Amino acid sequence: MKVRREATAPKPPRQAPLKLGPATDTLISQGAHFLGSTKKDLVAEAVRVHLDQRREDLRTGMVEALNVLDGSLTPDVMLMTGLTAEEIEAFGGINELPAPPPCGSPAPPCAVCATTWALRPRQ
């Protein structure tokens, strides 16, 4: 017996509820009412305006995040271990040369293997 599957259209993203305090909800309700708008439209516009006004703060945050993820192993090890760059150097630093993972896998090493290999004592 064959099971027949019908093609279904992709589901639209579901809307997530926004949890607000009662005072904020009252402000939004009153603002939307007196502006002749829906609460949803008022909040959407307010978020767009707020983010536009704080564009430089957003850019700064993105640059800081990208600096952490610079493609070297040191930031990865810092994130996984909680060590600072200075503490990693005190342990002998990180060997950035590519090498087979300790697990012997031909694929790129998993995060644990990469960290273990990077922090191994240098000869």
N, C-alpha and C positions, 0 to 999 in steps of 0.2 A: 504494500500500500504506500503510495507516494503522498508525502505531505506537501501541500501546495501553499507557498508563501506569496502573499500579495505585496506588491511594492507599496510602501507607505511614504508619504511626504515627510521630510524632516520636520521635527517638532520645533516650533519657535521657542526662543529662550524664554524661560518662565520668569515672571516678575518676582523679585525678592521684596518681602515686606521691609519697611524701614522702621526700626524701633526708636521711638522718640519719647521724651518725657511729656507729661500732660501739658506743661506750660508751653513747650515748643509746638506741640500739636495745636494748641489753641491759637498761637500766633500764626501758624500756617493756615489754619482754617479761616481766621479773620482776614488775613492778608489776601487769600485767594478770593474770598467772598467780595471784599471791597474793590479788588482789582478785576473782578469779573472773569476769573480764571479757575481752573481746577487746582486742587492741592498738588496733584502730580505735576502739572505744568509749572506751577510756581516753584516747587522744589527743584525741578530740572533746570529751570532758568537760573535760580539762585546758585546752584552748584556750578553751572557754567561761568557765571559772572565771578563767583568767588575764586575759582581756579584760574580764571583769566587774570584777576588782580594779583594772584600769588604765583604767577608764572615763573618769576625768578627763583622763588623758594622751591618750586617743583624742579626746575633745571638743576639747582644746586643739589637737591636730593638724588636726582638721577645720576649726576656726575659722580657723587660720592659712592653710589651703588656700583657704577661701572668701574671705578677705581679699585673696588674690592675684587671685582671679577675681571682682572686684567689678563687672564690666560695663563698665569704661572701657578705653580702648585702652592706657593706660600699662602695666598689668601684662602685657598680651599682648606689647607691644613689649619689655618687660624680659625675658620668658621667651624670645622668639625671638632677641634680639640679645645677651643677657647683660649689657646695660647696667644701671646702677642708675638710680633715679629722678632722682638729682642729675645724672648724666651726660646723661640725656635732656633735662633742663631746660637744661643747659649748651649743648646743640645747638639750643635755641630752644623746647623743649617739644613737646607734641603737640597738634595741632588736633583737638579732639574733635567738631567739627561733622560731621554726616553729609554726604557728598558722593559723586558718582559715582566709581566706582573708576577708577584710571588706565588699566586695560585696556579700558575702555569697555563692559564687560559690564553689562547691566541688573540682573543678580543682585547680591547682596551681594558685596563684594570678597573675593578670596582673601586669605589671610594675608600673602603677600608684597606684594600691591598695597596692602593696608591699612597695612602697616608703612611702605612707601615713601611713601605719601600722608601718613601721620601725621608722618613725620620730614622732610617737605619744608620748605624755607625759607619762612618766613612773609613776606608782603608788607606 
